[in-house]
Amino acid sequence: MSNLMVKICGMRDPSNIELITECRPDLMGFIFVRSSSRYVANLVRPDVVRALASTLTTVGVFQNQELSEVAQIVSTYGLNVAQLHGEEDARYIQELRKHSPGVKIFKAISVRSATDVTNQNNITEVDAILFDNGSGGSGESFNWAFLSEYRGIVPFFVAGGVGTDNIVALREMGGSWPRLFGIDASSKLEDQPGIKSATKTRALIAKAKGYDT
């Protein structure tokens, strides 16, 4: 498996956003969950995020928030994707599509067992699934072997503890996963919460794309 899409998540500092953008990730994530240490609102102006659209895909991260609030933030920041980390169901997703036409929707799934993966085999209402360990920003991964049980048609990202130390192993495992689309990285690239290292980011992207093994 080569040329995985790379999403760098939890950005919250304008100068660091500019620095990491130069590393050329495919997607960049901004967390709008108030309880998160990487909560971005009031730290980054909407026009800064909007300006990124010509360079990469912008993703807003939400969790159990009012649909109207999510739709408003998506519009204000010109986000390309809404990534949902809570108990949002198919009806919520359907309504969000009505309020934010053209915006893609990702759904995060906490993986504790193979059942958490197989339960997604029939999901069709989202544009991508993000399989995570359930503790965002912890730097810990789940048992990736569980992903061998995925039989769905929706592409997926792998999140949770992805870094330069294990991305090659993930690519090798992912060779048998036809729907593996990309990786989501955050804490393993950080010098401090929300501040990513350009050196680590460039190294991760090179390995994810197959330029460096």
C-alpha positions in Angstrom: 0.0 0.0 0.0 1.5 3.4 -1.0 0.4 6.9 -1.4 -1.9 7.1 1.6 -3.7 10.4 2.1 -2.4 12.2 5.1 -4.6 14.3 7.5 -2.8 16.4 10.1 -5.3 17.2 12.9 -5.6 19.4 15.9 -4.1 22.6 14.4 -4.7 25.8 16.4 -1.8 28.2 15.9 -1.7 30.4 12.7 2.0 30.4 12.3 2.2 26.6 12.8 -0.6 26.2 10.3 1.4 28.0 7.7 4.5 26.0 8.5 2.7 22.6 8.3 0.8 23.6 5.1 4.2 23.9 3.5 4.8 20.2 4.3 1.9 19.5 1.9 -0.5 17.3 3.8 -3.7 16.3 2.0 -6.1 17.3 4.8 -5.9 19.5 7.8 -8.1 19.2 10.8 -9.4 21.8 13.2 -11.1 20.8 16.5 -14.3 22.6 17.5 -15.0 20.5 20.6 -14.7 22.9 23.6 -13.4 20.3 26.0 -10.4 19.5 23.7 -6.9 21.0 24.5 -6.7 21.6 20.8 -9.9 23.6 20.6 -9.4 26.1 17.8 -12.3 28.6 17.9 -11.2 32.2 18.7 -7.5 31.3 18.0 -7.6 31.0 14.2 -9.6 33.5 12.1 -12.1 31.9 9.6 -10.3 33.6 6.7 -7.1 31.8 7.6 -8.9 28.5 7.3 -10.8 29.5 4.1 -7.5 30.5 2.4 -6.3 26.9 2.8 -9.0 25.5 0.5 -6.8 26.0 -2.6 -4.0 23.9 -1.1 -5.7 21.1 0.9 -8.9 19.8 2.3 -10.1 21.4 5.5 -11.8 19.3 8.2 -13.8 20.4 11.2 -14.0 18.0 14.1 -17.2 17.9 16.2 -18.7 15.8 18.9 -22.4 15.6 20.0 -23.0 19.2 19.1 -26.2 20.9 17.9 -26.7 20.4 14.2 -27.2 24.2 13.8 -23.9 24.9 15.5 -22.0 22.5 13.3 -23.6 23.9 10.1 -22.8 27.4 11.2 -19.2 26.6 11.8 -18.9 24.7 8.6 -20.2 27.7 6.7 -18.2 30.4 8.6 -14.9 28.6 8.2 -15.6 27.3 4.7 -14.9 23.7 5.7 -14.8 20.9 3.2 -15.5 18.1 5.7 -17.4 17.7 9.0 -15.9 14.9 11.0 -18.2 13.5 13.7 -16.9 11.9 16.9 -20.0 11.5 19.0 -23.3 9.6 18.9 -24.5 11.3 15.7 -26.8 8.8 13.9 -27.9 8.4 10.3 -30.7 10.9 10.7 -28.4 13.6 12.1 -26.0 13.0 9.1 -28.9 13.3 6.7 -30.0 16.6 8.2 -26.4 17.9 8.2 -26.2 17.2 4.5 -29.3 19.3 3.9 -27.9 22.2 5.9 -24.4 21.9 4.5 -24.8 20.8 0.9 -21.5 19.7 -0.8 -19.7 19.2 2.5 -18.4 15.7 3.0 -19.0 13.8 6.3 -16.5 11.6 8.1 -17.5 9.4 11.1 -15.1 8.4 13.8 -15.4 5.0 15.2 -13.7 3.9 18.5 -12.1 0.4 18.0 -11.9 -1.8 21.1 -12.5 -5.1 19.3 -13.1 -6.6 15.9 -16.8 -6.2 16.4 -16.4 -2.4 16.4 -15.0 -2.8 12.9 -17.5 -5.3 11.5 -20.4 -3.2 12.8 -19.4 -0.7 10.1 -19.6 -3.1 7.2 -23.0 -1.9 6.1 -22.6 1.8 6.7 -23.2 3.9 3.6 -24.3 7.3 4.8 -20.8 8.9 5.3 -18.0 9.6 2.9 -15.3 8.1 5.0 -14.8 6.3 8.3 -12.1 7.2 10.7 -11.1 4.2 12.9 -9.6 5.4 16.1 -8.7 4.2 19.6 -11.3 6.3 21.2 -9.0 8.6 23.0 -8.2 11.4 20.6 -4.8 13.0 21.0 -3.5 10.2 23.3 -0.8 9.0 20.9 -2.0 5.4 21.5 -3.0 3.0 18.7 -5.5 0.2 18.7 -5.0 -3.3 17.4 -4.8 -2.7 13.6 -5.3 -6.4 12.9 -9.0 -5.8 13.6 -9.2 -3.8 10.4 -8.8 -7.1 8.4 -12.5 -7.7 9.3 -13.8 -4.6 7.5 -15.9 -5.5 4.4 -17.6 -2.3 3.8 -17.6 -0.1 0.7 -16.8 3.2 2.5 -13.1 4.2 2.5 -11.4 4.6 5.9 -8.7 6.4 7.7 -6.6 5.0 10.5 -6.1 7.3 13.5 -4.7 7.0 17.0 -0.9 6.8 17.6 0.1 7.0 13.9 3.7 8.3 13.6 7.0 7.8 11.8 7.7 4.8 14.0 4.8 2.7 12.8 3.5 4.1 9.5 5.6 1.7 7.4 4.2 -1.3 9.3 0.7 0.1 8.8 1.3 0.5 5.1 2.5 -3.1 4.9 -0.6 -4.4 6.8 -2.8 -2.2 4.7 -1.8 -3.9 1.5 -4.7 -6.4 2.0 -7.2 -3.7 3.0 -8.8 -2.4 -0.2 -10.6 0.5 1.5 -7.7 1.9 3.4 -7.6 5.5 2.2 -5.4 7.4 4.6 -4.0 8.2 8.0 -4.9 10.8 10.6 -2.0 12.1 12.8 -1.8 14.5 15.6 0.0 14.1 19.0 2.9 12.0 17.7 3.9 15.0 15.5 3.7 17.6 18.3 6.2 19.6 20.2 3.3 20.7 22.5 -0.5 20.3 22.2 -1.6 21.8 18.9 2.0 22.7 17.7 3.3 20.2 15.1 6.9 19.6 14.2 7.6 20.3 10.5 10.4 17.8 10.6 8.2 15.0 11.9 5.4 15.9 9.6 7.6 15.8 6.5 9.0 12.5 7.6 5.6 11.0 8.2 4.2 12.2 4.8 7.2 10.8 3.0 6.7 7.4 4.6 2.9 7.5 4.1 3.4 8.3 0.4 6.0 5.6 -0.1 8.8 8.0 -0.8 10.8 6.8 2.2 10.7 3.3 3.7 
